[in-house]
Amino acid sequence: MFDDAGGDTFEEKNQMRSSELSQNLRAQIASIGETVRTEFALLPELVLNWKQSPQSWSILECIEHLNFYCRYYNPRLRKAIDLARTKNVPVVPHQPLWLGKKFISMMHPDNNKKQKTFKRMNPSGSSLDKSVLEKFLAYQSDLDAIVGDAASVDLNSTFVPVEFLRLLKMNAGDALMFVVVHEQRHIRQAKNVLAIVPTQETHLIV
């Protein structure tokens, strides 16, 4: 659905059963976790904290930015899914709404347009170590459980406030997709950072 390798895109498949969406998102979450474990976790902290310029982000800053989002969205996603389980409504295919489509498109990893990061979500200048990766993987485990529970509920029936403008709300299905594409966007950013470290600071790779 969102994988760089291809397959159905968000635009091509606007409606999807909750179980199908859940399965798809769990596969993406697993892929993200595998990337962190195999490509980032084994690197020395000197590499993980390397940045091309003072204004750019290091690998750890990319992941810490995602941790900020996980702290906000995971509990709210859990609340929305638990609430949906209590509703006596038929489980119909998820129907993306205009707002959700807009935010998902903005954060899709294939969208190369830079997006403004609010100060409270900007990790630049932080003192970071490998615990950032451990926290992220723990958040991913929580997210996987939330998405698993989403397989049997109506994802149109409950809503999640958008972090940077909480008067706006996405339905639960849109919010789940938004969180995953946002993670994919910054995992790609972190991989791009790693790709240029050997050419500029080869002595850091050990």
C-alpha positions in Angstrom: 0.0 0.0 0.0 2.7 2.5 1.0 5.8 0.4 0.3 8.5 1.9 -1.9 8.5 -1.5 -3.8 5.1 -0.7 -5.4 1.7 -2.3 -5.1 -1.6 -0.5 -4.4 -1.2 3.2 -3.6 -3.4 5.2 -1.3 -4.9 7.0 -4.4 -5.6 3.8 -6.2 -7.5 2.1 -3.4 -9.7 4.5 -1.6 -11.7 1.9 0.3 -10.3 -1.1 2.2 -11.7 -3.5 4.8 -10.4 -2.9 8.3 -8.8 -6.3 8.3 -7.0 -5.7 5.0 -5.8 -2.2 6.1 -4.6 -3.6 9.4 -2.7 -6.4 7.7 -1.1 -4.0 5.3 -0.1 -1.5 8.0 1.3 -4.2 10.2 3.6 -5.3 7.4 4.8 -1.7 7.0 5.4 -1.4 10.7 7.4 -4.6 10.7 9.5 -3.4 7.8 10.2 -0.1 9.7 11.3 -2.0 12.8 13.5 -4.3 10.8 15.3 -1.3 9.2 16.0 0.3 12.6 17.3 -3.0 14.0 19.5 -4.0 11.1 20.6 -0.7 9.6 20.8 1.7 12.5 21.0 -0.2 15.9 24.4 -1.7 15.1 26.0 1.6 14.2 28.3 3.5 16.7 26.7 6.6 18.3 29.2 8.8 16.5 27.7 7.8 13.2 24.1 8.0 14.5 24.7 11.6 15.7 26.5 12.7 12.5 24.8 15.4 10.5 25.7 17.0 7.2 25.1 20.6 8.6 24.0 22.2 11.8 20.6 22.7 10.3 20.1 19.1 9.1 19.1 16.1 11.2 21.2 13.2 12.3 19.8 9.6 12.2 19.0 9.8 15.9 17.2 13.1 15.5 15.1 11.6 12.7 14.1 8.8 15.0 13.6 11.1 18.1 11.2 13.2 16.0 9.2 10.0 15.4 9.3 9.3 19.1 7.7 12.7 19.8 4.9 11.7 17.4 4.5 8.3 18.9 4.1 9.8 22.4 1.2 11.9 21.1 -0.5 9.5 18.6 -0.2 6.0 20.2 -2.4 6.7 23.2 -4.9 8.6 21.2 -5.0 5.8 18.6 -5.5 3.3 21.3 -8.4 5.3 22.8 -10.0 5.6 19.3 -9.8 1.9 18.6 -11.0 0.9 22.0 -14.0 3.3 21.6 -14.8 1.9 18.2 -15.0 -1.6 19.8 -17.8 -0.4 22.0 -19.9 1.0 19.2 -22.8 -1.1 18.0 -22.3 -0.4 14.3 -21.6 -2.6 11.3 -17.9 -2.9 10.3 -17.9 -1.3 6.9 -14.8 -0.6 4.7 -12.7 2.3 5.7 -13.5 5.5 3.9 -10.7 8.0 3.8 -11.9 11.6 4.3 -10.5 14.7 2.5 -8.5 15.9 5.6 -6.9 12.5 6.0 -6.0 12.2 2.4 -4.4 15.7 2.5 -2.2 14.9 5.5 -1.3 11.5 4.2 -0.3 13.0 0.9 1.8 15.7 2.7 3.8 13.1 4.7 4.1 10.4 2.1 7.8 9.5 1.6 7.5 10.1 -2.1 6.5 13.7 -1.5 9.8 15.6 -1.7 8.4 18.9 -0.6 9.8 19.9 2.8 7.3 20.3 5.6 7.6 22.7 8.5 8.4 21.1 11.8 6.9 22.7 14.9 9.5 23.6 17.5 8.1 21.2 20.1 8.5 18.3 17.6 12.0 19.4 16.4 14.8 17.3 18.1 17.7 19.3 16.5 20.4 20.1 19.0 19.3 17.4 21.5 21.9 15.2 23.2 20.9 11.7 22.0 22.1 8.1 22.4 21.0 4.7 21.4 18.2 4.7 23.9 16.3 6.7 21.2 16.2 3.6 19.0 15.1 1.4 21.9 12.2 3.7 22.7 11.2 3.8 19.1 11.1 0.0 18.8 9.0 -0.1 22.0 6.6 2.4 20.5 6.4 0.3 17.3 5.5 -2.7 19.4 2.6 -0.7 20.9 1.5 0.6 17.5 1.5 -2.9 16.0 -0.8 -4.0 18.8 -3.1 -1.1 18.2 -3.2 -1.8 14.5 -3.9 -5.4 15.1 -6.9 -4.5 17.2 -8.1 -2.2 14.5 -8.8 -5.2 12.2 -12.2 -5.9 13.7 -13.7 -2.4 14.2 -15.3 0.4 12.1 -12.4 2.8 11.5 -14.8 5.5 10.3 -16.7 5.7 13.6 -14.1 7.4 15.8 -11.6 10.2 15.4 -8.1 11.3 16.4 -7.1 15.0 16.9 -4.3 16.2 14.6 -1.3 17.0 16.8 -0.4 20.4 15.4 -4.1 21.6 15.2 -6.2 19.6 17.5 -9.5 21.2 16.4 -9.0 19.1 13.3 -9.6 15.4 13.5 -8.9 12.4 11.2 -11.0 9.3 11.3 -9.1 6.4 13.0 -8.2 4.7 9.7 -6.8 7.8 8.2 -4.9 8.5 11.4 -3.3 5.0 11.4 -2.2 5.5 7.8 -0.9 9.0 8.5 1.3 7.7 11.4 2.8 5.0 9.2 3.6 7.1 6.2 5.1 9.8 8.4 7.4 7.1 9.9 8.3 5.9 6.5 9.1 9.5 5.4 11.6 9.9 8.3 13.1 6.4 8.1 13.9 7.2 4.5 15.4 10.5 5.6 17.6 8.7 8.1 18.7 6.2 5.5 19.6 9.1 3.2 21.8 10.5 6.0 23.5 7.2 6.5 24.2 7.0 2.7 26.3 10.1 2.8 28.2 9.4 6.0 30.8 7.1 4.3 31.6 9.7 1.6 32.2 12.5 4.0 33.3 10.9 7.3 34.5 7.4 6.3 36.5 7.1 9.6 33.3 7.0 11.6 32.2 3.7 10.2 33.7 0.9 12.3 
